[in-house]
Amino acid sequence: MLPLGPARARMAARVDLLDKLEAPGLPVMRARVLLPLGYGLRDHRYGVLYVMDGQWGFGDPANSFSIDRAFGQARRRMKSLPWIVVAVDNLGDDRFRQFLPQSVYAAAEPALKARLDKELAGKPILSGRFLDFVADRLRPLVDSRYRTRPGPEHTAILGASMAGPFASVAMIERPDAFGRAASLSPQWPYYDLAMIDPPELMRFWPAAFAKLGPPAGRLLWLETGTTMIDGGFVGYQAAIADALRRHGWQDGLDLMLRVRQGGGNTWPEWAAEMNEILPWLLAEARS
C-alpha cells in the first residue's frame, strides 16, 4: 500500500495518547483522544465527548463501544459528527470506587451500605476525585491542546453499566462542565437486584435528577435492557423519566429513553446502539 500524501494524512482520523496524567488522590491516569476526519485540514472547533471505561472505547464491537466505527458509519451516511472523543481509562480493580457516587453511598440504608462497604473493603470512594479530574484537569488540558468548543453545551459524557449512573451524576453535579449525558444499562443500585433491591435508591434517583431542573438546552439519553442485571433497572428509568418530565423535559426532544426488549448488559448491544446514540446526543446545540 502506498503511503498517504501530506493532505490525505491530515484528513485521516487519528488517535492521540494522553499518558501519565496526574490527579490528586488518584493513580496516574490515561486517556485516548480520537480526532475527527479532516481535523488537520481546516480551522474548525469541535465539541468533546468524554467516554468512561475508555480502554474499551474503540475497536471491535464484540468487546468495546466501537465509537470509532460509529463515527465512520456516520460519515458514510453523510451525517458528519464534528466532535472530538476523549476515552478515559478506568482504574481496573478500583473501578467500583471510581464510579460509585458519594451521594449514593450517603443515601444507602444499612442493608445496602453493608454490601457497599464489603465492596469498598475499607478504601475510600474515588468518584468525587475522578469527576474533579475529568472536569477540572483533563477538560482544560484537552481544551488547551485541541481546537474545542469548551462550553457545557458542547461537552458530553457517556458511560455504561457501573459507569452509567456516573455519567448522569456528572451532568447533575457539574452543570458548568457537562451539558449532555448518555447512561447505558446504568446500574442504579450499584448491586445485583437479585441479591438486594434497595427501596431508598428508587427514591434517591428521581430526586437527584430533579435537581437538573428544566432542560435548558441539555440532552440526556437513558437506556436499559430487560435481561441479565438490566432487568431490574427499567423501573428506575421510568421513575427518573417521570421526575424529569415534571420539570419540562420532553421525550425525543431533550430526553431519549430506550428499553431494549430481550437486551442485556453487553458490549455488542452498546456498540450497535452507538449509530443512534451519537447522532442524537451530538447534534447541534439546541436553545
N, C-alpha and C positions, 0 to 999 in steps of 0.2 A: 504494500500500500504506500502511495506517495505521501510524504509529509504535508501537513496543512501549510498553506501560504500564510503570511502575516495577517491578512484581512480575515481569512477563514479561521485562523487561530483565535482572533479577537472575538469572533462570532460564537464560537463554541462555548457551551456551558462549562463551568469549571467548579471544582470543589477545593476550597482552601481549608487548611487545618489550623485552628487556634489552639495551641497546646500550652501546657504549664500555666494555666490561668489561676491566679491566687485569689482566695476569698477568705475572709475572717471566719474561723471556726469550721472550715470545710477542708477536705482533702484537695489537692491540686485538681483543677477541673479541665475539661477538654470539650471543644465544640468543632463541628464541621460546618462550613459556610458554602451553600450552593448558590452560585451566581447565575442569573438568567442568561439565556442565549442573547448574544449581542451586547453584553454588558460593556465590553471594551471598545465598542464602536460608536456609541452615542452618549451624549451628556444628559443622561436621564436619571431621575431619582426614583427609588424603589421603596415600597413598603417592606416590612420584615415579619416573617413568620418564625416564631420560636417553637421548636418541636422537642418535647420531652422524650427521654429514652433515645437520645439522638444517635447512639451507635447502631440503632435499628431504623434509622430514618430513611436510608437509601438502599437500593439493591433489589434482591429477589423478593417478590411479593409473598413467597412462602414463609419468610421469616423477617419481614420488615414492613414499614409503612409504604415503601416503594414510591416515595414522593417524587423522586427524580423521573420515574416513568410516568407518573400522572401529569407532570409538567410537560413532558414530551408529547403525550397524547393530546393534551390541551392545545399545543402548538399545531399538531396535525389537523385538529378540528378548527383551526384558525381562531382559537379563543386564547389569546395571549394572557399569561399570568405574570405581569411585571412586578414580581416580588423576589426578594432575597430570602432564602431559607437558612436559619441557624439551628442546627440539630445539636442539642446539648446532651452529652453523655450522662447516664445515671451513675449512681455510686455503688453499683454492684451489690454486695452483701448488705449495704446500708440503704438500699432503695426504699425500704419501708419507712425508715426515719427521714429520708429525703422528701417523701411525698405526703406523709401523714400531717394534715394541718393541725397546728396547735389548738385551734378553735374546736376541732372535732374531739380532741382529747379532753379539753376542758368541759365539753358538753356531755361526755360519756358518764353514765351511771355505773355503779360498782361492778356489775357483771361484765359489761363491755370493757371497762377500764382495766379489769384484771387480765383480760385477754390481750389488750393493747400493751400492758406492762410486760407481759410474757414475751411478746414480740420485740419490745424495745430492749429487754434484757438489761435494764438499769442504765441504758445510754440515753442521751438527750435527743429530743426531736430536732431535726435539722431543717424542716421545711421553711421556717421563717428566714433562716440564714440563706437558704438556697434561693428563695424568692427575692431577697435583697440582692443576692449576687446577680441574678438574671436582670433585675430591673435597674440596679444602680451601678453595676460594674460591667457586666457583659454588654448590655444595651448601649451605654455610652461608648464603649470600645468599638462596637460594630458601627455605630453612627459616625465615629471619627475616622474609621478606616475605609468605609464604603459610602457610596452615594445613596443615602437613605432618605426617607420621609419620616422624621423622627416622632411625630405626634402619636398619641394613643389611637387615633382613628386610623392610622396606617401601621399599627403594631398588633399582631395576632399571636395567640399561643394555643398549642394543641397538645393533648395528652390522652393516653388510653389506659384502661384498667385502673391500677392504683394511681397513675398519674392523671387520670381523667378528672377527678374532683379537684386536683391541684390546679389544673388549667383554669377551671372556673373560679376557684378561690383567688387566683392571680388577678383576674379581672375585677372581682369583688373588692379585694383588699388594696389593689394598686390601680385604681382607675386612671391615675396620672400616667401610667405606663402602658396598659393594655386596654384596647377598645374592642377586641374581637377574641372569641374563645371557642374552641371545639373540644368537647369531652366525649370520648368514645368508650362504650362499655364501662362507664365510670363506677368504680367500686365504692359507692356512697358510704356503706357502713364499715369499710376497711376490714371486713371479715366475711368469711363464707356464711351466707344466711342459713345454710343447712345446719350450722353449728350454733349461731346466735343471731337473733333478729331484734336489734335494739330499737325500741319504740322512740327513745329520746332523739335518735337521729332522723326519724321520719318527721319530727317536729323541728329539729335544728335546721335541716337543709332548706326547706321553703322559707324560713325566717332569714337565713343567710342570703339567699338570692333576692329577697325583698329589699335588702339594703342597696341593691343596684338602683332602685327607683325606676323612673321612666327610661326607655331605651336610649334616647338622646344620640341617635346615630350609631349605637353599638350593635354588634351582631353576636349571636350565641347559637351554636349548633350542639344539640344533645341527642345521643342515640345509644340504644342498647339492644341486645338480642333477647331471646326468650329461653335459651338453653344454657347449660353449664352454669357458672356463677351469675351470669347475666340475668337468669330467670327471675331473681328476686328484686331486680332493680327497676322494673317497669313502674311499680307503684311510686317509687321515689321520683322518677322522671315526671310522672303525671302530677304529683303534688307540687313539684318545683314549677312546672309549667303554669299551673293554676295561680301560684303566687305571683309569677311574672306577668300574667295576663291582667291581674288586678292593678298592675302598675303601667298598663298600656302597651306591653309587648304584644306583637301580633304574629300569629303563626304564618310562616312563609315570608314575612317581610323582614323582621329583625330577630325572630325566633324560629329555628328549624328543629323539629322533633322527628326522630325516626325510631321505629321499633322493627328490628329485623326478625320477622317470624321464623322460628327454627334456627336463628343465628346464635352465635356464641362469642366467646372471648378469644378470637384467633387472629393471627396476622393476615392470612389471605382475605378474610372478610373486611378488615380495616383497610387493607391496601385497595380492595375493589371499590370501597366507598370513596376513596380519595378523588376519583374522577367527578364526583358530585359535590363533595365537601369543599374542595379547594376553589372551584369557580364561584361558589356561593359565598364562602367565607371571605375570599379575597377580592370580591367585587369592588368597584369604585365606591369610595366612602359616600354614605348617604347622610343627608342633613336631617 
